[in-house]
Amino acid sequence: MAETPLVELNDISIAFGGVQAVDHVSVDLYPGEVVGLLGHNGAGKSTLIKCLSGAYRMDSGEIRINGEPAEINNPRDARAYNIETIYQTLALADNLDAASNLFLGRELTTMTGLVDDGAMESETRKVMGRLNPYFQKFSSPVSALSGGQRQSVAIARAVYFNARILIMDEPTAALGPQETRMVADLIQELKKQNLGIFLIDHDVHQVKELCDRAAVMKNGKLVGVVKVDDVTTDDLLGMIIAGKTPEGVAA
Amino acid sequence: MTDTASKDADTDLPQARKRGLVASLELDMRLLGMIGAFIVIAVVFNILTGGRFLTPRNVFNLTIQTVSVAIMATGMVFVIVTRHIDLSVGSLLATTSAVMAMLQTEWLLQIFGFSLGHPALPWLAILGGLVAGTVIGAFNGYLIGYLTIPAFIVTLGGLLIWRNVAWYTTNGQTIGPLNETYQMFGGISGTLGTTWSWTFAVVASVAALYALWSARRTKQGHGFPVKPLWAEGAVGAIAVGAIMGFIWLLNSYEVPQRVLERDFEARGEVLPEGYTAAYGLPISVLLLILVALVMTIVARRTRLGRYIFATGGNPDAAELSGINTRLLTVKIFAIMGFLCALSAVVASARLSFHSNDIGTLDELRVIAAAVIGGTALSGGIGTIYGAILGALIMQSLQSGMAMVGVDAPFQNIVVGAVLILAVLIDIIYRKRTGDT
């Protein structure tokens, strides 16, 4: 691949107290590519990605977006680079309705500067109609929605605002089979639109199915980055558990 | 999953559902409950006092007694919705009241060489008080938002600090009488009179109907379902009826003959035979209505309000959505401080002087009003009208019991019990309806 990577995470480190949560890790992501981040709980994959989404500030290292060094200190900075995150713990305000959540932080306003609930609900109906035609609960707070419906609100938010870099932290953890299928289709659709996607997941089968490459972490260190087509699920499991990269498959 | 999805689709299709009367009117059940509780209290006290509770005179007094706490309660809604608390509002009221009293009786006279009675005095004093309240509130917000000291601690400290800053400012003296123009914000010394009260009623009715109509038009413009026209008309009729009824009641409170005589004498005139006048809408109540209106618009129709409720519902989600929750905290407490100062104008103007103990225990009344009004301490839920109704319910209980002759300790015991009961009812209601 000769083109410039969409995202380069170079030599990222972050420590909490005495614990080195992320230890000199480098990963990159190209447009139209899905990179899976695998590892045990506490391997540091969520922490690493939160440096990109602006939720944490890294201690050392460098982030490049389109080859340019990027300064990401908070979630607002990340949004300015068109980075959208779908969190494992859904980042929705339970007491607000779908439209308010979708536009949270970027409300549409009327000429007088007041929030335009009608326009936001109308836009929400349009985007949800594409993503999840069954969705009808536009006036209820999202606490009244099922896990899949909530996830579709979170994904709709990323889609609506033309994310170029999408971070999905276990997007299907709370979903049933049908809704998982829906998310998988959506990921394929987003790939076609040339988005780059980081997918954090526990499930090696899912990563093999959805991702182009997989980066495996263990104890805060990067075990290796492999093309998923070059390895078996057993190889991936070996990397997660034993921290060993199979011979000759490093991508 | 398919099942739930299709079931959701069913139940939410507006045409597919038989709608009851209340559902068609789309009234807020919690609002109805509170109005119901208020009506029960009013009727019971009216019977117990032999009809003295619902006289125009008592309703007039009740409204002006409620204003000060109600104004602060609207700000407390924002504070509690974002999972904070403000225990310093009573003390902040005292400090801003002291500042305004000193400004109009001493400081402004010394600085600008104004004489007492200068027309700019009350306005500059009020301006000074509002600035002081806003700055102190913003400072509280800075300690809470940026230095991450819990709001409970910052405002518990503030309770002591500002109470005694007030004391130090005035050397503990009672300062009065306050400027006459200033006293017009207190209630009985400043009312609109019959004509202007009716004018207000008409303007308010038209505004209410316009708001309903424009909301309906917006919904139709986006192709959303709207309620039937008769239901819309019924809601409009109720709103107009309530406004007209309230003004009619206030306009029925006539100024006593001896007060009129005194007023005419002061102007060197003689009271004409058969002349009567009514008080009408107090300026302080008008002030509360304006505060309620502005705060409701802030809560529902501005980004600030949206962020306040989002932060209360899920602080992490709000932060991750790019909301600057620290600055938001500063803004919320600045609003609270501003409203404390506004309440201080009403409270000290009603007394006609600043006293050292003004606003004592107001923090508890304000918090209780917000909570009785349905504001959840767990955050994310609360309404401005609820807080005002909460304040009105508490004041009704207190003054009703005083009229019936309930002993002072029992009055406070009852108010305390009602606070706990109101929250219990709210919890049960939310469990039943699955409403969070």
Contacts between the chains, C-beta under 8 A, distances in Angstrom:
chain1	res1	chain2	res2	distance
A	53	B	320	7.6
A	55	B	320	6.4
A	74	B	322	7.7
A	75	B	319	6.7
A	75	B	320	5.1
A	75	B	321	7.1
A	75	B	322	5.0
A	76	B	322	4.2
A	76	B	324	7.6
A	79	B	322	5.3
A	85	B	320	7.0
A	87	B	320	6.8
A	89	B	316	7.4
A	90	B	317	7.7
A	91	B	314	7.3
A	91	B	316	6.6
A	91	B	317	4.1
A	91	B	320	4.5
A	91	B	321	6.7
A	92	B	314	6.6
A	92	B	317	5.6
A	93	B	309	7.2
A	93	B	310	4.1
A	93	B	311	7.8
A	93	B	312	8.0
A	93	B	313	3.6
A	93	B	314	4.5
A	93	B	317	5.1
A	93	B	318	6.5
A	93	B	380	7.2
A	94	B	313	5.1
A	94	B	314	6.0
A	94	B	380	7.2
A	94	B	436	6.7
A	95	B	309	6.2
A	95	B	310	8.0
A	95	B	312	7.0
A	95	B	313	3.6
A	95	B	380	3.9
A	95	B	381	6.1
A	95	B	436	6.8
A	96	B	306	7.6
A	96	B	309	6.3
A	96	B	310	5.9
A	96	B	313	6.1
A	100	B	306	6.3
A	100	B	310	7.2
A	101	B	310	7.9
A	101	B	317	7.9
A	104	B	306	7.3
A	104	B	310	5.5
A	104	B	317	7.4
A	104	B	318	7.2
A	104	B	321	4.3
A	104	B	323	7.3
A	105	B	307	7.8
A	105	B	318	8.0
A	105	B	321	3.9
A	105	B	322	4.1
A	105	B	323	5.4
A	106	B	322	7.7
A	107	B	303	5.3
A	107	B	306	6.1
A	109	B	303	7.3
A	113	B	302	7.5
A	114	B	297	7.3
A	114	B	301	4.2
A	114	B	302	6.0
A	115	B	301	5.7
A	115	B	302	6.3
A	115	B	303	6.1
A	115	B	305	8.0
A	115	B	306	5.9
A	117	B	301	7.8
A	118	B	218	4.6
A	118	B	219	6.7
A	118	B	221	6.8
A	118	B	222	4.7
A	118	B	224	7.4
A	119	B	222	7.3
A	121	B	222	6.7
A	121	B	224	6.9
A	122	B	222	4.5
A	122	B	223	7.8
A	134	B	5	3.9
A	134	B	6	6.6
A	134	B	8	6.8
A	134	B	9	5.4
A	135	B	5	7.9
A	135	B	8	7.7
A	136	B	8	5.7
A	136	B	9	4.8
A	136	B	12	3.9
A	136	B	13	7.0
A	137	B	8	5.9
A	137	B	12	5.7
A	138	B	12	7.9
A	141	B	436	6.8
A	143	B	436	4.9
A	144	B	434	7.4
A	146	B	1	7.6
A	146	B	4	5.5
A	146	B	5	7.8
A	146	B	8	7.8
A	148	B	1	6.2
A	148	B	5	7.7
A	149	B	5	7.8
A	149	B	8	7.5
A	175	B	1	7.9
A	176	B	1	3.9
A	177	B	1	7.3
A	178	B	1	4.6
A	178	B	2	6.1
A	179	B	1	5.6
